[in-house]
Amino acid sequence: MDYQRFFEEAIDQLHAEKRYRVFANLERIVGRFPRAIWRDGSEAREITVWCSNDYLGMGQHPDVIAAMQDAAGRMGSGAGGTRNISGTNHPLVELEHELADLHGKEAALVFTSGFISNEAAISTVARLLPDCLILSDELNHASMIEGVRRSGAEKKIFRHNDLAHLESLLAAAGPERAKLIVFESVYSMDGDVSPIEKIADLAGKYNAMTYIDEVHAVGMYGPRGGGITDREGLADRIDIIEGTLAKAFGTLGGYIAGRRAVVDAVRSYAPGFIFTTALPPAIAAAATASIRHLKHSQTERDAQQRQAKRAKDVLSAAGLPVMPSETHIVPVLVGDPELCKKASDRLLEIHGIYIQPINYPTVPRGTERLRITPTPFHSDELIGGLKDALLETWQALGIPFAPEKREAPASSERIVPLAVNKAGG
Ligand SMILES: *Cc1c(COP(=O)(O)O)cnc(C)c1O
């Protein structure tokens, strides 16, 4: 075995498929969000970030930074141990109380990331339940898929948001068998929302447990920022709510919230929770400050929704192929991995606009896109600049515009629906 060559070929494969990932080296600037310094070799330039998951700019909120600095100043940098062996710091305990309250649940448990929370909680719950069948939405995030796999339980994948398909799988399993439905509220690549109430109804009818990933909704939806389940008054209909502290809350970490016995079982049985160092007190304190602020302040949520809608309207009116989205996410279709990467490079190098290309396997082949995430800090002026830069890029690279904005078709059959309007699909 030529090990060196093996790994080189694995990388070459990604280059050949035009999906080798290149990371932008960024330095965010406090007080000037969404501006950042981008370093390319020896060159350093100021650019505008249009693809951050710091959806509300809370990572730079003065209260959040102050809480982090204060806790680090008083308690130091690290937690000093696992949760079991000296790492359970007071700010982390407070954070768990804050999260349980946010979702109106008996208890919450914090993990070192949202990825780990999904992997650890789904695998542990499904492993503890005897002969559990997992019903998993086909577009679930990689971390949920990992949890399903690690559980060792049987799984059935239901078509995305397809209630009839889900019901047929539930009915086939019968009411006696243990069942866990795992799904998301906001799907982050398309920006669509799942039918939570109807899924909860089905779970009730067939006696299944429910597990929802609200990672792209917490902080941003609901009167207290508890996510779509908060907005729709459905938190008590879902057994386990999972979220992240790293997106709208602007810090780091993941969590689950639910009934005390379920949370305690995950705490007691999940290796991904037990055998790793606890979140540092400064991060926990910052997360709590962020959650508390967003429990009371609607300003950031309103401004984000307003600027996201404005971005969709302005880009659509310019003829850019904005994909339909019910949420704050603004996906713009490119439909080809190489063009997607080229568009992203051109935006950064010529226009100082950073939007990471989203290619397979994150999204299906042929639906490669630029995923734009406007925040309260992306002003009308910045949106105008984005539109001009995208138009220049689309024209320069020959990327298809939205069908209705094409030159007047000679006959109606030349109108191509957006879904099949893919360059090199
Ligand atoms: C980002 C993401 C996660 C992981 O959260 P992290 O805190 O970044 O590890 C989980 N689920 C979904 C749907 C995500 O997009």
The ligand as an SDF file (V2000), in Angstrom:
LIG
                    3D

 15 15  0  0  0  0  0  0  0  0999 V2000
  -24.6850   23.8280   11.6830 C   0  0  0  0  0  0  0  0  0  0  0  0
  -25.6810   22.7430   11.9180 C   0  0  0  0  0  0  0  0  0  0  0  0
  -25.5470   21.8570   12.9960 C   0  0  0  0  0  0  0  0  0  0  0  0
  -24.3110   21.8160   13.8280 C   0  0  0  0  0  0  0  0  0  0  0  0
  -24.2490   22.8780   14.7080 O   0  0  0  0  0  0  0  0  0  0  0  0
  -22.8190   23.3790   15.2110 P   0  0  0  0  0  0  0  0  0  0  0  0
  -23.1010   24.0630   16.4870 O   0  0  0  0  0  0  0  0  0  0  0  0
  -22.2730   24.2550   14.1350 O   0  0  0  0  0  0  0  0  0  0  0  0
  -21.9630   22.1600   15.3850 O   0  0  0  0  0  0  0  0  0  0  0  0
  -26.5770   20.9760   13.2790 C   0  0  0  0  0  0  0  0  0  0  0  0
  -27.6900   20.9380   12.5080 N   0  0  0  0  0  0  0  0  0  0  0  0
  -27.8280   21.7350   11.4400 C   0  0  0  0  0  0  0  0  0  0  0  0
  -29.0720   21.6420   10.6250 C   0  0  0  0  0  0  0  0  0  0  0  0
  -26.8280   22.6470   11.1040 C   0  0  0  0  0  0  0  0  0  0  0  0
  -26.9460   23.4000   10.0120 O   0  0  0  0  0  0  0  0  0  0  0  0
  1  2  1  0
  2  3  1  0
  2 14  2  0
  3  4  1  0
  3 10  2  0
  4  5  1  0
  5  6  1  0
  6  7  2  0
  6  8  1  0
  6  9  1  0
 10 11  1  0
 11 12  2  0
 12 13  1  0
 12 14  1  0
 14 15  1  0
M  END
$$$$
